[in-house]
């Protein structure tokens, strides 16, 4: 089984990158791949609970995040530095994520068979 690492770096709205990466994660999960879903940079905003993009006339990207567990995606990580730099905390998250350092993320990337970043 290959290890696929997905790096969510984009804010949830303003482009289709967050939705596209989530679709890639769910598609890969159907094929029972080992998946590491890592949120960093502005991607940490994707994990925030209580999002309401109605004013943007956009769909709520975070609404599908609770389904990750149903797809067997249980390795969800969060760059702690990215979270703290944006004045956010883990108690604001919609789903649980393991916090990690930039060094931890670098190691996960190095040990991955494939890396996708959006």
C-alpha positions in Angstrom: 0.0 0.0 0.0 1.4 3.4 -1.0 1.4 6.4 1.3 -0.2 9.4 -0.3 0.3 12.8 1.4 -2.1 15.6 0.7 -1.0 19.1 1.7 -4.0 21.5 2.1 -2.4 25.0 1.9 -5.3 27.1 0.5 -8.0 28.9 2.3 -11.4 27.2 1.9 -12.9 29.9 -0.3 -11.7 32.2 -3.0 -10.6 29.4 -5.3 -11.5 25.8 -6.0 -8.2 24.4 -4.6 -9.6 23.3 -1.2 -12.5 21.5 -2.7 -10.3 19.9 -5.4 -7.9 18.5 -2.9 -10.7 17.2 -0.7 -12.1 15.4 -3.7 -8.7 13.9 -4.4 -8.4 12.7 -0.8 -11.8 11.1 -0.9 -11.2 9.5 -4.3 -7.9 8.0 -3.1 -9.5 6.7 0.1 -12.0 4.7 -2.0 -9.0 2.8 -3.3 -7.8 2.0 0.3 -4.6 4.0 0.1 -2.7 5.1 3.2 -3.6 8.8 3.4 -2.0 11.6 5.3 -4.1 14.8 5.1 -2.0 17.7 6.3 -3.4 21.2 6.8 -0.9 24.1 6.8 -0.5 27.7 5.9 -4.0 29.2 5.1 -5.3 25.6 4.7 -5.8 25.6 8.5 -8.9 27.8 7.9 -10.5 24.7 6.2 -10.8 23.0 9.6 -12.6 25.8 11.4 -16.1 24.9 12.7 -19.1 27.1 12.1 -18.2 28.3 8.6 -21.0 30.0 6.7 -20.0 30.9 3.1 -23.5 32.0 2.2 -22.4 35.6 1.7 -19.8 34.4 -0.8 -22.4 32.4 -2.7 -20.1 29.4 -2.1 -20.7 25.8 -0.9 -19.4 25.0 2.6 -16.2 23.0 1.9 -15.8 22.0 5.5 -19.2 20.2 5.5 -17.6 17.2 4.0 -14.7 16.9 6.5 -16.6 14.8 9.0 -17.0 12.2 6.2 -13.2 11.6 6.2 -13.6 9.1 9.0 -16.2 7.1 7.0 -13.7 6.9 4.1 -11.0 5.6 6.5 -9.0 8.8 6.5 -7.8 8.9 10.1 -4.4 10.5 9.7 -5.3 14.2 9.7 -2.6 16.5 10.8 -2.3 20.2 11.5 0.7 22.5 11.4 0.7 24.0 14.9 2.8 27.0 13.8 0.3 27.8 11.0 -2.6 27.6 13.4 -0.9 29.8 16.0 0.3 32.4 13.4 -3.4 33.0 12.5 -4.5 33.4 16.1 -6.4 30.1 16.1 -6.6 27.2 18.5 -7.5 23.5 18.3 -10.7 24.0 20.2 -12.1 25.9 17.1 -11.7 22.9 14.8 -14.6 21.0 13.2 -12.8 17.6 13.3 -9.9 16.3 15.4 -6.4 16.8 13.9 -3.0 15.8 15.3 -0.9 18.9 15.7 2.7 18.6 14.5 5.8 20.7 13.8 7.3 21.7 10.4 9.9 19.1 11.1 7.3 16.4 11.5 5.6 17.4 8.3 9.0 17.4 6.4 9.5 13.8 7.7 6.1 12.7 6.6 6.6 14.2 3.1 10.0 12.5 2.8 8.5 9.1 3.7 5.6 9.4 1.3 5.3 7.7 -2.0 3.3 10.6 -3.5 2.7 14.2 -2.4 -0.1 16.4 -3.6 -0.3 20.1 -2.7 -3.0 22.7 -3.3 
